[in-house]
């Protein structure tokens, strides 16, 4: 089945912006906005899965409190870990 890339991007952007906590809304929306147009279909699908992680786990991973997430794509994990949120 062919995936509509633009709809997937909209879904990812929405999910990144409306997390439930203002801090994670800003962090994840900034992260996704920076990289979303540089990703192919597979990476976008992996990014969508990445956003299913709990905010608290993502926050702890980003800040180095925990070293691993229940997530498989090392490319996205590295991008997120190295992302410089200002």
C-alpha distances in whole Angstrom, upper triangle without the diagonal:
4,6,10,12,15,14,14,17,19,18,19,22,23,23,25,27,28,29,32,34,35,36,32,31,33,32,28,28,30,28,25,26,28,25,21,22,22,19,16,12,13,17,15,14,17,19,17,18,22,22,22,25,29,31,34,32,31,34,36,34,34,38,38,39,37,35,32,29,27,24,23,22,26,25,24,27,29,28,29,32,33,32,36,36,39
4,7,9,12,12,11,14,16,16,17,20,21,21,23,26,27,28,31,33,34,34,31,29,31,30,27,26,28,26,22,23,25,22,19,18,19,16,13,10,12,15,14,12,16,18,16,18,21,22,22,25,29,30,33,32,30,33,35,33,33,37,37,39,36,35,32,29,27,24,23,22,25,23,23,26,28,26,27,31,32,31,34,34,36
4,6,9,8,8,11,13,12,13,16,17,18,19,22,23,24,27,30,30,31,27,26,27,27,23,22,24,23,19,20,22,19,15,16,17,14,11,8,10,13,11,10,13,14,13,15,18,18,19,22,25,27,30,29,27,30,32,30,30,33,34,36,34,32,30,27,25,22,21,20,23,21,20,23,25,24,24,28,29,27,30,30,33
4,6,5,6,9,10,11,12,14,16,17,18,20,22,23,27,29,29,30,26,24,26,26,22,21,23,22,18,18,20,18,14,14,16,14,12,9,12,14,11,11,15,15,14,16,19,19,20,23,26,27,30,29,27,30,32,30,30,34,35,36,35,34,31,28,27,24,23,21,24,22,21,24,26,24,24,28,29,27,30,29,32
4,6,5,6,9,10,10,12,14,15,16,18,20,22,25,27,27,27,24,22,23,23,19,18,19,18,15,15,17,14,11,10,12,10,9,7,10,11,8,10,13,13,12,15,17,17,19,22,24,25,28,27,25,27,30,28,27,31,32,34,32,31,29,26,25,22,21,19,22,19,18,21,23,20,21,25,25,23,26,26,28
4,5,5,6,9,10,11,12,14,15,17,18,21,24,26,25,26,23,21,22,22,19,16,18,18,14,14,16,14,11,10,13,12,11,10,14,14,10,12,15,14,13,17,18,17,19,22,25,25,28,28,25,27,30,29,27,31,33,34,33,32,30,27,27,24,24,21,24,21,19,23,24,21,22,26,26,24,26,25,27
4,5,5,6,9,10,11,12,14,15,17,19,22,24,24,25,22,20,21,22,18,16,19,18,15,15,17,16,12,13,16,14,14,11,14,15,11,12,15,14,12,15,17,16,17,21,23,23,27,27,24,27,30,28,27,31,32,34,32,32,30,26,26,23,23,22,24,22,20,23,25,22,22,26,27,25,27,26,28
4,5,5,6,9,10,10,12,14,16,17,21,23,23,23,20,18,20,20,16,15,17,16,12,13,16,14,10,11,14,12,11,9,11,11,7,8,11,10,8,12,14,13,14,17,20,21,24,23,21,24,26,25,24,28,29,31,29,29,26,23,22,19,20,18,21,19,16,19,22,19,19,23,24,22,25,24,26
4,5,5,6,8,10,10,12,14,16,20,21,21,21,18,16,17,17,14,12,14,13,9,10,12,11,7,8,11,10,11,10,12,11,7,9,12,10,9,13,14,12,15,18,20,20,23,23,20,22,25,24,22,26,28,29,28,28,26,23,22,20,20,18,20,18,15,18,20,17,17,21,22,19,22,21,23
4,5,5,6,9,10,11,12,15,18,20,19,20,18,15,16,17,14,12,14,14,11,11,14,13,10,11,15,14,14,13,16,15,11,12,15,12,11,14,15,13,15,18,20,20,23,24,21,23,26,25,24,27,29,30,29,29,27,24,24,22,23,21,23,21,18,21,23,20,19,23,24,21,23,21,23
4,6,5,6,9,10,11,13,16,18,18,20,17,14,16,17,13,12,15,15,11,12,16,15,11,13,16,14,15,13,15,14,10,11,13,11,8,12,13,11,12,15,17,17,21,21,19,21,24,23,22,26,28,29,27,28,25,22,21,19,21,19,22,20,17,20,22,20,19,22,24,21,23,22,24
4,5,5,6,9,10,11,15,17,17,17,14,12,14,14,10,9,12,11,8,10,12,11,9,11,14,12,13,12,13,12,8,9,10,8,6,9,10,8,10,13,15,15,19,18,16,18,21,20,19,22,24,25,24,24,22,19,19,16,18,16,18,17,14,16,18,16,15,18,20,17,20,18,21
4,5,5,6,9,11,14,15,15,16,13,10,11,12,9,7,10,10,7,7,11,11,8,11,14,13,15,15,16,14,11,12,14,10,9,13,13,10,13,15,16,15,19,19,16,18,21,20,19,22,24,26,25,25,24,21,21,19,21,19,20,19,15,17,19,16,15,19,20,17,18,17,19
4,5,5,6,9,12,14,14,15,13,10,12,13,10,8,12,13,10,11,14,15,12,15,18,17,18,17,19,17,13,14,16,13,11,14,14,11,12,15,16,15,19,19,17,18,22,22,20,23,26,27,26,27,25,22,22,20,22,21,23,21,18,20,22,19,18,21,22,19,21,19,20
4,6,6,7,10,12,13,14,11,9,12,12,9,8,12,12,10,12,15,15,13,16,18,17,18,17,18,16,13,13,13,11,8,11,11,7,9,11,12,12,15,16,14,16,19,19,18,21,23,24,23,24,22,18,18,17,19,18,20,20,16,17,20,18,16,19,21,18,20,18,20
4,6,6,10,11,11,11,8,6,8,8,5,5,9,9,7,9,12,12,11,14,16,15,18,17,18,15,13,14,13,10,9,11,10,7,10,11,12,10,14,15,12,13,17,16,15,18,20,21,21,21,20,17,18,16,19,17,19,18,14,15,17,15,13,16,17,15,16,14,17
4,6,9,10,9,10,8,5,7,9,7,5,9,10,9,10,13,14,13,16,19,18,21,20,21,19,16,17,17,14,13,15,14,10,13,14,14,12,15,17,14,15,18,18,17,19,22,23,23,24,23,20,21,20,22,21,22,21,17,18,20,18,15,18,20,16,17,14,16
4,6,8,8,10,9,6,9,11,9,9,12,13,12,14,17,18,16,19,22,21,23,22,23,21,18,18,18,15,14,15,15,11,12,13,13,11,14,16,14,15,19,19,18,20,23,23,23,25,24,21,21,21,23,23,24,23,20,20,23,20,18,20,22,19,20,17,19
4,6,8,9,7,5,9,10,9,9,13,13,13,15,18,18,17,21,23,22,24,23,23,20,18,18,18,15,13,14,13,9,10,10,9,7,11,13,11,12,15,16,16,18,20,20,20,22,20,18,18,18,21,21,22,22,18,18,21,19,16,18,21,18,19,17,19
4,7,9,8,7,11,12,12,12,15,16,16,18,21,22,21,24,26,25,27,27,26,24,22,22,21,18,17,17,16,13,13,13,10,8,11,14,13,13,16,18,17,19,21,21,21,23,22,19,20,21,24,24,25,25,22,21,24,22,19,21,23,21,21,18,20
4,6,6,6,9,10,11,12,14,15,16,18,20,21,21,25,26,26,28,28,28,25,23,23,22,19,18,19,17,14,14,14,11,8,10,13,12,11,14,16,15,16,19,18,19,22,21,19,21,21,24,24,25,25,21,21,23,21,18,19,21,19,19,16,17
4,6,5,6,9,10,10,12,14,15,16,18,20,21,24,25,25,28,28,28,25,23,24,23,20,19,21,18,15,17,16,14,11,12,15,14,12,15,17,16,16,20,20,21,23,23,21,23,23,26,25,26,25,22,21,23,21,18,19,21,18,17,14,14
4,5,5,6,9,10,11,12,14,15,17,19,20,23,24,24,27,28,27,24,23,24,22,19,19,20,17,15,16,15,13,9,11,13,11,9,12,14,12,13,16,16,18,20,21,19,21,21,24,23,23,23,20,19,20,18,15,16,17,15,14,11,12
4,5,5,6,8,10,10,12,14,15,16,17,20,22,21,24,24,24,21,19,20,19,15,15,16,13,11,13,12,10,7,9,11,8,7,11,12,11,12,15,16,16,18,18,16,18,18,21,20,20,20,16,16,18,16,12,14,16,13,14,11,13
4,6,6,6,8,10,11,12,14,16,16,19,21,20,23,23,23,21,18,20,19,15,15,16,14,11,13,13,12,9,12,14,12,11,15,16,14,16,19,19,20,22,21,19,20,20,22,21,22,21,18,18,19,17,14,16,18,15,15,12,13
4,6,5,6,9,10,10,12,15,15,18,20,20,23,24,24,21,19,21,20,16,17,19,16,13,16,16,15,12,14,16,13,12,15,16,13,15,18,19,21,22,22,20,22,21,24,22,22,21,18,18,19,16,13,15,16,13,12,9,10
4,6,5,6,9,10,11,13,14,17,18,18,22,23,22,19,18,19,18,14,15,17,14,12,15,14,14,10,12,13,10,9,13,13,10,12,15,16,17,18,19,17,19,18,21,19,19,18,14,14,15,13,10,12,12,9,9,6,9
4,5,5,6,8,10,11,11,15,16,16,19,19,19,16,14,16,15,11,12,13,11,8,12,11,12,10,12,13,9,10,13,13,10,13,16,17,18,18,18,16,17,16,18,17,17,16,12,12,14,12,9,12,13,10,11,9,12
4,5,5,6,8,10,10,13,15,15,18,19,19,16,14,16,16,12,13,15,13,10,14,14,15,13,16,16,13,13,17,16,14,17,20,21,21,22,21,19,21,19,21,19,19,18,14,15,17,14,11,15,15,12,13,10,12
4,6,5,6,9,10,13,14,15,19,20,20,17,16,18,17,14,15,17,15,13,17,17,17,15,17,18,14,14,17,16,13,16,19,21,21,22,22,20,22,20,22,19,19,17,14,15,15,12,10,13,13,9,10,7,9
4,6,5,7,8,11,12,13,16,17,18,14,13,16,14,11,13,15,12,11,15,15,16,14,16,16,12,13,16,14,11,14,17,19,19,19,19,17,19,17,18,16,16,13,10,11,12,9,7,10,10,7,9,8,11
4,5,5,5,9,10,10,13,14,15,12,10,13,12,8,10,13,11,10,13,14,16,15,18,17,13,15,18,16,14,17,19,22,21,21,20,18,19,17,18,15,16,13,10,12,13,10,9,13,13,10,12,11,14
4,6,6,8,10,11,14,16,17,14,12,15,15,12,13,16,15,13,17,18,19,18,21,20,17,18,21,19,17,20,22,24,24,24,23,21,23,20,21,18,19,16,13,16,16,12,12,15,15,12,13,12,14
4,6,8,8,10,14,16,17,14,13,16,16,13,15,18,15,15,19,19,21,19,22,21,17,18,21,19,16,19,21,24,24,23,23,21,23,20,21,18,18,15,12,14,14,10,11,14,12,9,11,11,12
4,6,5,7,10,13,14,10,10,13,13,10,13,15,13,14,17,18,20,19,22,21,17,18,21,19,16,20,21,24,23,22,21,20,21,18,18,15,15,12,10,12,12,9,10,13,12,10,12,13,16
4,5,6,9,10,12,9,7,11,11,9,11,14,13,13,16,18,20,19,22,21,18,20,22,20,18,22,23,26,25,24,23,21,21,18,18,15,16,13,11,14,15,11,12,16,15,13,16,16,18
4,6,8,10,13,10,9,13,14,12,14,17,16,16,20,21,24,23,26,25,22,23,26,24,22,25,27,29,28,27,26,24,25,21,21,18,18,15,14,17,17,14,15,19,18,16,18,18,20
4,7,10,12,9,9,13,13,12,14,17,16,17,20,22,24,24,26,25,22,23,26,23,21,24,25,28,27,26,24,23,24,20,19,16,16,12,12,15,15,12,14,17,16,15,17,18,20
4,7,8,5,6,9,10,9,12,14,14,15,18,19,22,22,25,23,20,23,25,22,20,24,25,27,26,24,23,21,21,18,16,13,14,11,10,14,14,12,14,17,17,15,18,19,22
4,6,5,6,9,10,10,12,14,15,17,19,21,24,25,27,26,23,25,27,24,23,27,28,30,28,26,24,22,22,18,17,14,15,12,12,16,17,15,17,20,20,19,22,23,26
4,6,5,6,9,10,11,13,14,16,17,20,23,24,27,25,23,26,28,25,24,28,29,31,29,27,24,22,21,18,16,14,16,14,13,17,18,17,18,21,22,21,24,25,28
4,5,5,6,9,10,11,12,14,16,18,22,23,25,23,21,24,26,23,23,26,27,28,26,24,21,19,18,15,13,10,13,11,11,15,16,15,17,20,21,20,24,25,28
4,5,5,6,9,10,10,12,14,16,19,20,23,21,18,21,23,20,19,23,23,25,23,22,19,17,17,13,12,9,11,9,8,11,13,12,13,16,17,16,20,21,24
4,5,5,6,9,10,11,13,15,18,19,22,20,18,21,23,20,20,23,24,26,24,23,21,18,18,14,14,11,14,11,10,13,15,13,14,17,18,17,20,20,24
4,5,5,6,9,10,11,14,17,19,22,20,18,21,23,20,20,24,25,26,24,23,20,17,16,13,12,10,14,13,11,14,16,15,15,19,20,19,23,23,26
4,5,5,6,9,10,12,15,17,19,17,15,18,20,17,17,21,21,23,21,19,16,14,13,9,9,7,10,9,8,10,13,12,13,16,17,17,21,21,25
4,5,5,6,9,10,14,14,17,15,13,16,18,16,15,19,20,21,20,19,16,13,13,10,11,9,11,10,7,9,12,11,10,14,15,14,18,18,21
4,5,5,7,10,13,14,17,16,14,17,19,17,17,21,22,23,21,21,18,15,14,11,12,11,14,13,10,13,16,14,13,17,19,17,20,20,23
4,5,5,8,11,13,16,14,12,16,18,16,17,20,21,21,19,18,15,12,10,8,9,9,13,13,10,12,15,15,14,16,19,18,21,21,25
4,5,6,9,11,13,11,9,13,14,12,13,16,17,18,16,15,13,9,9,7,9,8,11,11,8,8,12,12,10,13,15,15,18,18,21
4,5,8,9,12,11,9,12,14,13,13,17,18,18,17,17,15,12,11,10,12,12,14,14,11,11,14,13,11,14,17,15,18,17,20
4,6,9,12,10,10,13,15,14,15,18,19,19,17,18,15,11,10,10,12,13,16,16,13,13,17,16,14,16,20,18,21,20,23
4,6,8,7,7,10,11,11,12,15,16,15,13,14,12,8,8,8,12,13,14,16,13,12,15,15,13,14,18,17,20,19,22
4,5,5,6,9,10,11,12,14,15,14,13,15,13,10,10,11,15,16,17,19,16,14,18,18,14,16,19,18,20,19,22
4,5,5,6,9,10,10,12,14,13,13,15,14,11,13,14,17,18,18,19,16,14,17,17,13,14,17,16,18,16,18
4,5,5,6,9,10,11,12,11,10,13,13,11,13,14,18,19,19,21,18,15,18,18,14,15,18,17,18,17,19
4,5,5,6,8,10,10,9,8,10,9,7,9,11,15,16,16,18,15,12,15,16,13,13,16,16,18,17,20
4,5,5,6,9,10,10,9,10,10,8,10,11,14,14,14,15,12,10,13,13,9,10,13,13,14,14,17
4,5,5,6,9,8,9,11,12,11,14,14,17,17,17,18,15,12,14,14,10,10,13,12,13,12,15
4,6,5,6,5,6,8,9,9,13,14,17,18,17,18,16,13,14,15,12,11,14,14,15,15,17
4,5,5,6,5,6,7,7,11,11,14,14,13,15,12,9,11,12,9,7,11,12,14,14,17
4,6,8,8,9,10,10,14,14,16,15,14,14,12,9,10,10,7,5,8,9,10,10,13
4,6,8,9,12,12,16,17,19,19,17,18,16,13,13,13,10,8,10,11,11,11,14
4,5,6,9,11,15,16,18,18,16,17,16,12,12,14,11,8,11,13,13,14,17
4,7,9,11,15,16,19,19,18,20,18,14,15,17,14,12,15,16,17,17,19
4,6,8,11,13,15,17,15,18,16,13,14,16,14,11,15,16,18,18,21
4,7,11,12,13,14,12,15,14,11,12,14,13,10,13,16,18,19,22
4,7,8,10,11,10,13,13,9,11,14,12,11,14,16,19,20,23
4,5,8,10,10,13,11,9,12,14,12,11,15,16,19,20,23
4,7,10,11,14,13,11,14,16,14,14,18,19,22,22,26
4,6,8,11,9,8,12,13,12,13,16,17,21,21,25
4,6,9,9,8,11,13,13,14,17,18,22,23,27
4,5,6,6,9,10,11,12,14,16,19,21,24
4,6,5,6,8,10,10,12,14,17,19,23
4,6,5,6,9,10,11,12,16,18,21
4,5,5,6,8,10,10,14,15,19
4,6,5,6,8,10,13,15,19
4,5,5,6,8,12,14,18
4,6,5,6,10,12,15
4,5,5,9,10,14
4,6,8,10,14
4,6,9,13
4,6,10
4,6
4
